[in-house]
Amino acid sequence: MEDKHSIKMVAPIVITVILVLYYVGFFMACVLLPMPFGAKLLFGLVPLLLAGVCIFVLVERIREIRSGEEDDLSQY
């Protein structure tokens, strides 16, 4: 049974890693490019916030998979 849960966690983890790497790379590009500080703050902070949201959603999804609540629509 644990193997079944592990398989269902692979896709969300892989997608989250790819997105977080993309957002961190975008942040680094914004920091390294010459532009005004306000623009760096705006364009650099948004990707970091999105990366944080992705990680939060991943943690919630893993909790759902482990608890067996994979099909939320069946509750309605």
KOLFI-375849 format. One record per atom (N, C-alpha, C): residue number from 1; x, z, y; atom name. Coordinates in steps of 0.02 Angstrom, whole numbers, plus 50000, padded with zeros to 5 digits. Layout:
% residues N
[NUM,[X,Z,Y],CA]
...
% end
This chain:
% residues 76
[1,[50041,50000,49940],N]
[1,[50000,50000,50000],CA]
[1,[50044,50000,50063],C]
[2,[50098,50036,50062],N]
[2,[50143,50038,50120],CA]
[2,[50173,49969,50133],C]
[3,[50186,49932,50079],N]
[3,[50214,49865,50087],CA]
[3,[50166,49820,50124],C]
[4,[50102,49827,50110],N]
[4,[50050,49787,50143],CA]
[4,[50050,49802,50219],C]
[5,[50057,49866,50237],N]
[5,[50059,49884,50308],CA]
[5,[50123,49858,50341],C]
[6,[50178,49859,50305],N]
[6,[50241,49836,50333],CA]
[6,[50238,49761,50349],C]
[7,[50207,49723,50305],N]
[7,[50201,49651,50316],CA]
[7,[50159,49636,50378],C]
[8,[50106,49675,50388],N]
[8,[50063,49664,50446],CA]
[8,[50096,49684,50512],C]
[9,[50149,49723,50509],N]
[9,[50184,49745,50570],CA]
[9,[50238,49696,50591],C]
[10,[50257,49650,50549],N]
[10,[50313,49605,50564],CA]
[10,[50297,49560,50624],C]
[11,[50241,49527,50624],N]
[11,[50224,49480,50678],CA]
[11,[50220,49514,50746],C]
[12,[50183,49571,50753],N]
[12,[50182,49603,50819],CA]
[12,[50251,49625,50843],C]
[13,[50293,49648,50797],N]
[13,[50360,49671,50817],CA]
[13,[50402,49611,50840],C]
[14,[50400,49556,50803],N]
[14,[50439,49497,50821],CA]
[14,[50417,49470,50889],C]
[15,[50352,49464,50899],N]
[15,[50326,49438,50963],CA]
[15,[50345,49484,51020],C]
[16,[50340,49549,51010],N]
[16,[50358,49597,51062],CA]
[16,[50432,49592,51080],C]
[17,[50475,49587,51030],N]
[17,[50547,49581,51043],CA]
[17,[50561,49518,51083],C]
[18,[50530,49462,51065],N]
[18,[50541,49400,51101],CA]
[18,[50518,49406,51174],C]
[19,[50459,49435,51184],N]
[19,[50433,49442,51252],CA]
[19,[50475,49489,51294],C]
[20,[50497,49545,51265],N]
[20,[50537,49593,51302],CA]
[20,[50605,49562,51320],C]
[21,[50635,49524,51274],N]
[21,[50697,49490,51291],CA]
[21,[50687,49439,51347],C]
[22,[50632,49404,51345],N]
[22,[50617,49356,51398],CA]
[22,[50609,49391,51466],C]
[23,[50570,49445,51467],N]
[23,[50558,49481,51529],CA]
[23,[50622,49513,51556],C]
[24,[50663,49540,51513],N]
[24,[50727,49569,51535],CA]
[24,[50773,49514,51561],C]
[25,[50774,49458,51528],N]
[25,[50814,49401,51552],CA]
[25,[50791,49376,51619],C]
[26,[50725,49374,51629],N]
[26,[50698,49353,51693],CA]
[26,[50716,49404,51747],C]
[27,[50714,49468,51730],N]
[27,[50734,49520,51777],CA]
[27,[50807,49512,51797],C]
[28,[50850,49500,51748],N]
[28,[50921,49492,51762],CA]
[28,[50933,49430,51806],C]
[29,[50896,49377,51794],N]
[29,[50903,49317,51835],CA]
[29,[50882,49332,51907],C]
[30,[50829,49370,51915],N]
[30,[50806,49387,51983],CA]
[30,[50857,49431,52019],C]
[31,[50889,49475,51983],N]
[31,[50938,49520,52014],CA]
[31,[51001,49481,52033],C]
[32,[51021,49434,51991],N]
[32,[51083,49398,52003],CA]
[32,[51077,49341,52053],C]
[33,[51018,49314,52061],N]
[33,[51009,49258,52109],CA]
[33,[51009,49284,52181],C]
[34,[51040,49246,52225],N]
[34,[51040,49268,52295],CA]
[34,[50972,49257,52328],C]
[35,[50938,49311,52343],N]
[35,[50874,49309,52379],CA]
[35,[50865,49376,52414],C]
[36,[50818,49380,52460],N]
[36,[50808,49443,52496],CA]
[36,[50789,49501,52449],C]
[37,[50806,49562,52470],N]
[37,[50795,49620,52427],CA]
[37,[50722,49628,52409],C]
[38,[50677,49616,52456],N]
[38,[50605,49622,52442],CA]
[38,[50582,49575,52387],C]
[39,[50608,49515,52389],N]
[39,[50590,49466,52337],CA]
[39,[50619,49487,52270],C]
[40,[50680,49513,52270],N]
[40,[50710,49537,52208],CA]
[40,[50669,49594,52179],C]
[41,[50647,49639,52223],N]
[41,[50607,49695,52200],CA]
[41,[50541,49672,52170],C]
[42,[50508,49627,52205],N]
[42,[50443,49602,52182],CA]
[42,[50449,49562,52118],C]
[43,[50494,49513,52118],N]
[43,[50500,49469,52060],CA]
[43,[50537,49502,52002],C]
[44,[50575,49555,52015],N]
[44,[50612,49590,51963],CA]
[44,[50572,49646,51932],C]
[45,[50531,49679,51972],N]
[45,[50493,49737,51946],CA]
[45,[50435,49716,51901],C]
[46,[50403,49661,51918],N]
[46,[50345,49638,51880],CA]
[46,[50363,49624,51807],C]
[47,[50417,49588,51792],N]
[47,[50435,49577,51722],CA]
[47,[50452,49641,51685],C]
[48,[50483,49689,51718],N]
[48,[50498,49752,51685],CA]
[48,[50434,49791,51669],C]
[49,[50385,49789,51714],N]
[49,[50321,49821,51700],CA]
[49,[50286,49787,51642],C]
[50,[50289,49721,51640],N]
[50,[50258,49684,51585],CA]
[50,[50292,49700,51518],C]
[51,[50357,49709,51519],N]
[51,[50393,49728,51458],CA]
[51,[50371,49796,51435],C]
[52,[50362,49842,51482],N]
[52,[50337,49909,51464],CA]
[52,[50267,49907,51434],C]
[53,[50224,49865,51462],N]
[53,[50156,49857,51435],CA]
[53,[50158,49828,51365],C]
[54,[50202,49780,51354],N]
[54,[50209,49750,51287],CA]
[54,[50229,49802,51235],C]
[55,[50276,49845,51254],N]
[55,[50299,49898,51208],CA]
[55,[50242,49947,51195],C]
[56,[50204,49965,51247],N]
[56,[50148,50011,51238],CA]
[56,[50096,49981,51191],C]
[57,[50080,49917,51200],N]
[57,[50030,49884,51157],CA]
[57,[50056,49880,51085],C]
[58,[50121,49869,51076],N]
[58,[50149,49867,51009],CA]
[58,[50141,49935,50975],C]
[59,[50156,49988,51010],N]
[59,[50149,50056,50981],CA]
[59,[50076,50069,50961],C]
[60,[50029,50049,51004],N]
[60,[49958,50058,50987],CA]
[60,[49939,50016,50926],C]
[61,[49965,49955,50922],N]
[61,[49949,49911,50865],CA]
[61,[49977,49940,50800],C]
[62,[50037,49967,50802],N]
[62,[50066,49997,50743],CA]
[62,[50025,50057,50721],C]
[63,[50002,50097,50768],N]
[63,[49958,50154,50750],CA]
[63,[49894,50130,50717],C]
[64,[49864,50075,50743],N]
[64,[49803,50047,50713],CA]
[64,[49816,50024,50642],C]
[65,[49871,49990,50631],N]
[65,[49887,49964,50564],CA]
[65,[49897,50022,50516],C]
[66,[49933,50073,50536],N]
[66,[49947,50129,50492],CA]
[66,[49884,50169,50476],C]
[67,[49837,50173,50523],N]
[67,[49777,50212,50511],CA]
[67,[49724,50172,50474],C]
[68,[49734,50107,50468],N]
[68,[49687,50066,50431],CA]
[68,[49631,50038,50474],C]
[69,[49634,50046,50539],N]
[69,[49583,50020,50584],CA]
[69,[49602,49950,50608],C]
[70,[49615,49906,50562],N]
[70,[49639,49839,50580],CA]
[70,[49583,49795,50606],C]
[71,[49523,49805,50581],N]
[71,[49466,49764,50602],CA]
[71,[49421,49805,50647],C]
[72,[49434,49805,50711],N]
[72,[49395,49845,50758],CA]
[72,[49323,49819,50765],C]
[73,[49312,49756,50752],N]
[73,[49245,49728,50759],CA]
[73,[49197,49755,50707],C]
[74,[49222,49779,50652],N]
[74,[49177,49806,50600],CA]
[74,[49144,49870,50622],C]
[75,[49168,49901,50674],N]
[75,[49138,49964,50699],CA]
[75,[49076,49951,50740],C]
[76,[49064,49888,50760],N]
[76,[49008,49874,50805],CA]
[76,[48953,49837,50770],C]
% end
